[in-house]
């Protein structure tokens, strides 16, 4: 299996030309109260851990200042449930939320669900929380935004990795990853009172979509694609300095997707790949990451019924991502 620490020379086939890592910022931010018009990626049958029971809860922001939710089931072709619409969570002069992380959902009494996640609006990072009923309607007064520091604008994506050893334990690590429009990739660690930057690396501008597929006590792992059509895993140890390690998975035909969203599926992942240019949503099962031997099965095009703003995932409070 070929592996390469990003920033080293050689292996031009990775199409990852990275510059010198930028030194971590020292400031601490504290809290303040595949498509119809393009080739479908080559796949293989029998993805490890794939099951018809695997599901992905996909969210988006809607034009009514709220969220939509739809359940996509990993059948072939994919099965898509009705849209659950929640209006008026956000009433902000900055407009709808952008660059969302995964939102966790926790069941409550009375057939209600608590939703908590992080979004960026107007250049500020927020904790977003709300309580919704089983029909998707918002519990009046439950929507709360807690603002962190500024400087979070102009991001291509924002991902939160939270590691819990067991369902009963508290998170032992919460980490944010983000990439700006120039391709600079950064990591932030939750201190309890805010987030501290713990590293930057440049040169990832060729990468398009980052889907979190694994979180452990010692590393996080993304499934990523680039403009040249390659598909890779990007393993990021929790140690400093920030040194991602890229491993090829496929070498061609994955360039169409601007966003990928992943959820656990057996020992691997179920992945929704989104082609925003052509309005296509494609579903895959991806086996446990093992380089070019990783088994990928294409399940077909998903007929999601809405084309709203930035998409994200709804996940349970305990979310053991073990795809890599």
Residue pairs with C-beta under 8 A, 6 or more apart in sequence:
1 247
1 290
1 291
1 292
1 293
2 11
2 247
2 248
2 291
2 292
3 245
3 246
3 247
3 291
4 10
4 11
4 14
4 245
4 246
4 247
5 243
5 244
5 245
6 16
6 18
6 201
6 203
6 234
6 243
6 244
6 245
6 246
7 18
7 19
7 20
7 21
7 201
7 203
7 243
13 230
13 248
13 251
14 230
14 232
14 246
14 248
15 206
15 226
15 227
15 228
15 230
16 203
16 204
16 206
16 207
16 226
16 232
16 246
17 203
17 206
18 201
18 202
18 203
18 204
19 202
19 203
20 202
21 199
21 200
21 201
21 202
21 241
21 242
21 243
22 184
22 200
22 201
22 202
23 200
24 197
24 198
24 199
24 200
24 240
24 241
24 242
25 197
25 200
26 197
27 149
27 196
27 197
28 191
28 193
28 194
28 195
28 196
29 125
29 148
29 149
29 151
29 188
29 194
29 195
29 196
30 148
30 149
30 193
30 194
31 127
31 146
31 147
31 148
31 193
31 194
32 146
32 147
32 148
32 149
33 146
33 147
34 40
34 41
34 253
34 256
34 257
34 273
34 275
34 280
34 282
34 298
35 256
35 275
35 277
35 278
35 279
35 280
35 282
36 278
36 280
36 301
37 278
38 256
38 275
38 278
39 253
40 253
40 282
40 298
41 231
41 250
41 253
41 254
41 284
41 296
41 298
42 250
42 252
42 253
43 284
43 296
43 297
43 298
44 295
44 296
44 297
45 295
45 297
46 295
46 297
47 265
47 268
47 284
47 285
47 286
47 287
47 295
47 296
47 297
48 266
48 267
48 268
48 287
48 288
48 295
49 265
49 266
49 267
49 268
49 285
49 287
49 288
50 74
50 265
50 266
50 268
50 270
50 285
50 287
50 297
51 74
51 265
51 266
52 73
52 74
52 75
53 73
53 74
54 73
54 74
54 263
54 264
54 265
54 266
54 270
54 285
55 71
55 72
55 73
55 74
55 263
55 270
56 71
56 72
56 74
56 261
56 262
56 263
56 270
56 272
56 283
56 313
57 69
57 70
57 71
57 72
57 105
57 263
57 313
57 314
57 315
58 69
58 70
58 71
58 72
58 261
58 272
58 304
58 311
58 312
58 313
58 314
59 67
59 68
59 69
59 100
59 103
59 311
59 312
59 313
59 314
60 67
60 68
60 306
60 308
60 309
60 310
60 311
60 312
61 67
61 68
61 90
61 96
61 97
61 98
61 100
61 308
61 309
61 310
62 68
62 85
62 87
62 96
62 306
62 308
62 309
63 96
63 308
64 85
64 87
64 88
65 87
65 88
65 89
65 90
65 91
65 92
65 96
66 85
66 86
66 87
66 88
66 89
66 90
66 138
67 85
67 86
67 89
67 103
67 115
68 83
68 84
68 85
68 86
68 306
68 308
69 83
69 84
69 85
69 86
69 136
69 314
70 80
70 81
70 82
70 83
70 84
70 304
70 305
70 306
71 80
71 81
72 78
72 79
72 80
72 81
72 272
72 283
72 302
72 304
73 79
73 80
73 81
74 265
74 270
74 283
74 285
74 299
75 299
76 299
76 300
77 299
77 300
77 301
77 302
78 283
78 299
78 300
78 301
78 302
78 303
80 302
80 303
80 304
80 305
82 305
83 305
83 306
84 135
84 136
85 136
86 130
86 132
86 136
86 137
86 138
87 138
88 138
88 143
89 128
89 130
89 138
89 143
90 96
90 97
90 121
90 128
90 143
90 145
92 121
92 122
92 145
93 122
94 121
94 122
95 121
96 309
97 119
97 120
97 121
97 126
97 128
97 309
97 310
98 119
98 120
98 121
98 155
98 309
98 310
99 119
99 120
99 152
99 155
99 156
99 157
99 158
99 178
99 310
100 117
100 118
100 119
100 158
100 310
100 312
101 117
101 118
101 119
101 158
101 159
101 160
101 176
101 312
102 117
102 159
102 160
102 212
102 312
102 313
102 314
102 315
102 319
103 115
103 116
103 117
103 128
103 312
103 313
103 314
103 315
104 115
104 116
104 117
104 314
104 315
104 316
104 317
104 319
105 113
105 114
105 115
105 314
105 315
105 316
105 317
106 113
106 114
106 116
106 316
106 317
107 113
108 114
108 131
111 133
111 134
112 131
112 132
112 133
112 134
112 139
113 131
113 132
113 134
114 129
114 130
114 131
115 128
115 129
115 130
115 131
115 132
115 314
116 127
116 128
116 129
117 127
117 128
117 160
117 312
118 125
118 126
118 127
118 128
118 158
118 160
118 176
119 125
119 126
119 128
119 158
120 126
120 152
120 153
120 155
120 158
122 153
123 150
123 151
123 152
123 153
124 147
124 148
124 149
124 150
124 152
125 147
125 148
125 149
125 150
125 152
125 195
126 145
126 146
126 147
126 148
127 144
127 145
127 146
127 148
128 143
128 144
128 145
129 142
129 143
129 144
129 146
130 138
130 139
130 142
130 143
130 144
131 138
131 139
131 142
132 138
132 139
133 139
148 194
148 195
149 194
149 195
152 158
152 178
154 180
154 181
155 178
155 179
155 180
155 181
156 178
156 179
156 180
156 181
157 178
157 179
157 209
157 210
157 259
158 176
158 177
158 178
159 176
159 177
159 178
159 210
159 212
159 222
160 174
160 175
160 176
160 177
161 173
161 174
161 175
161 176
161 177
161 212
161 215
161 220
162 171
162 173
162 174
162 175
162 215
162 319
163 171
163 172
163 173
163 174
163 215
163 216
163 217
164 170
164 171
164 172
164 318
164 319
164 320
165 172
165 217
166 318
167 318
172 217
173 189
173 190
173 217
173 238
174 189
174 190
175 187
175 188
175 189
175 190
175 220
175 238
176 187
176 188
176 190
176 195
177 185
177 186
177 187
177 188
177 210
177 220
177 222
177 236
178 185
178 186
178 188
179 185
179 186
179 204
179 207
179 210
180 186
182 202
182 205
183 202
183 203
183 204
183 205
183 206
183 207
184 200
184 201
184 202
184 204
185 200
185 201
185 202
185 204
185 242
185 244
186 197
186 199
186 200
186 242
187 197
187 198
187 199
187 200
187 236
187 242
188 195
188 196
188 197
188 198
189 195
189 196
189 198
198 240
198 242
199 240
199 241
199 242
200 242
201 242
201 243
201 244
206 226
206 227
206 228
207 224
207 225
207 226
208 224
208 225
208 226
208 227
208 255
208 257
208 258
209 224
209 225
209 257
209 258
209 259
209 260
209 273
209 274
210 222
210 223
210 224
210 234
210 260
211 222
211 223
211 224
211 260
211 261
211 262
211 269
211 271
212 220
212 221
212 222
212 262
212 321
213 221
213 222
213 223
213 233
213 262
213 268
213 269
213 271
213 286
213 289
213 321
213 323
213 324
214 220
214 221
214 289
214 321
214 322
214 323
214 324
215 221
215 320
215 321
217 238
218 237
218 238
218 239
219 235
219 236
219 237
219 238
220 235
220 236
220 238
221 233
221 234
221 235
221 236
221 289
221 323
221 324
222 233
222 234
222 236
223 231
223 232
223 233
223 234
223 249
223 260
223 262
223 269
223 271
223 286
223 289
223 323
223 324
224 231
224 232
224 233
224 234
225 231
225 232
225 254
225 255
225 257
225 260
226 232
226 254
226 255
227 255
228 255
229 251
229 252
229 253
229 254
229 255
230 248
230 250
230 251
230 252
230 254
231 248
231 249
231 250
231 251
231 254
232 246
232 247
232 248
232 249
233 246
233 247
233 249
233 289
233 291
233 294
233 324
234 244
234 245
234 246
235 244
235 245
235 246
235 247
235 324
236 242
236 243
236 244
236 245
237 243
237 245
247 289
247 291
248 291
248 292
249 289
249 291
249 292
249 294
249 296
250 292
250 296
254 273
256 273
256 275
256 277
256 278
256 280
257 273
257 274
257 275
257 282
258 274
258 275
258 276
258 277
259 273
259 274
259 276
259 310
259 311
260 271
260 272
260 273
260 274
261 271
261 272
261 274
261 311
261 312
261 313
262 269
262 270
262 271
262 272
262 286
262 313
262 321
262 323
263 269
263 270
263 313
263 315
264 270
264 319
264 320
264 321
264 322
264 323
265 285
265 286
265 323
267 287
267 288
267 322
267 323
268 285
268 286
268 287
268 288
268 289
268 295
268 323
269 285
269 286
269 321
269 323
270 283
270 284
270 285
270 286
271 283
271 284
271 285
271 286
272 281
272 282
272 283
272 302
272 311
273 281
273 282
273 283
273 284
274 280
274 281
274 282
274 311
275 281
275 282
279 307
280 301
281 301
281 302
281 303
281 304
282 298
282 300
282 301
282 302
283 298
283 299
283 300
283 301
283 302
284 296
284 297
284 298
284 299
285 296
285 297
285 299
286 294
286 295
286 296
286 323
287 294
287 295
287 296
288 294
288 322
288 323
288 324
289 323
289 324
